[in-house]
């Protein structure tokens, strides 16, 4: 729920720092209160990074 999102935001900021487009990602995540939307934002942000690392 909302409490989990508040806790996760701090960690998401740390984990994404320095990655491509991380400032925009953090900006969106920090404003989002819907857990499903946060999950979607995570998937959209990390998918290209994971694919690049796997190539």
FIDRENLO-224550 format. One record per residue (C-alpha): x, y, z; residue in three letters. Coordinates in nm, 2 decimals, m for minus. Example, Ala and Ser with C-alpha at 12.3 -4.5 7.8 and 13.67 -1.06 7.14 Angstrom:
// residues 2
     c1     c2     c3 res
   1.23  m0.45   0.78 ALA
   1.37  m0.11   0.71 SER
END
This chain:
// residues 55
     c1     c2     c3 res
   0.00   0.00   0.00 UNK
   0.09   0.36   0.04 UNK
   0.32   0.30   0.34 UNK
   0.52   0.05   0.13 UNK
   0.55   0.30  m0.15 UNK
   0.69   0.56   0.08 UNK
   0.95   0.32   0.21 UNK
   1.04   0.19  m0.14 UNK
   1.09   0.54  m0.28 UNK
   1.40   0.60  m0.07 UNK
   1.55   0.27  m0.19 UNK
   1.45   0.32  m0.55 UNK
   1.63   0.65  m0.55 UNK
   1.95   0.50  m0.41 UNK
   1.94   0.20  m0.65 UNK
   1.87   0.40  m0.96 UNK
   2.12   0.68  m0.90 UNK
   2.37   0.72  m1.18 UNK
   2.18   0.50  m1.43 UNK
   2.06   0.64  m1.76 UNK
   1.74   0.85  m1.72 UNK
   1.74   0.80  m1.35 UNK
   1.65   1.16  m1.26 UNK
   1.33   1.14  m1.47 UNK
   1.25   0.79  m1.33 UNK
   1.29   0.91  m0.97 UNK
   1.08   1.22  m1.04 UNK
   0.79   1.00  m1.16 UNK
   0.82   0.75  m0.88 UNK
   0.84   1.01  m0.61 UNK
   0.50   1.16  m0.72 UNK
   0.32   0.83  m0.78 UNK
   0.09   0.68  m0.50 UNK
  m0.05   0.39  m0.70 UNK
   0.15   0.07  m0.62 UNK
   0.06  m0.08  m0.96 UNK
   0.18   0.23  m1.14 UNK
   0.51   0.22  m0.94 UNK
   0.56  m0.14  m1.04 UNK
   0.50  m0.05  m1.41 UNK
   0.75   0.24  m1.38 UNK
   1.01   0.01  m1.23 UNK
   0.96  m0.24  m1.52 UNK
   0.98   0.03  m1.78 UNK
   1.29   0.18  m1.63 UNK
   1.49  m0.14  m1.57 UNK
   1.39  m0.34  m1.88 UNK
   1.63  m0.17  m2.12 UNK
   1.91  m0.17  m1.86 UNK
   1.87  m0.54  m1.80 UNK
   1.85  m0.61  m2.18 UNK
   2.17  m0.41  m2.24 UNK
   2.36  m0.60  m1.97 UNK
   2.24  m0.93  m2.10 UNK
   2.36  m0.85  m2.46 UNK
END
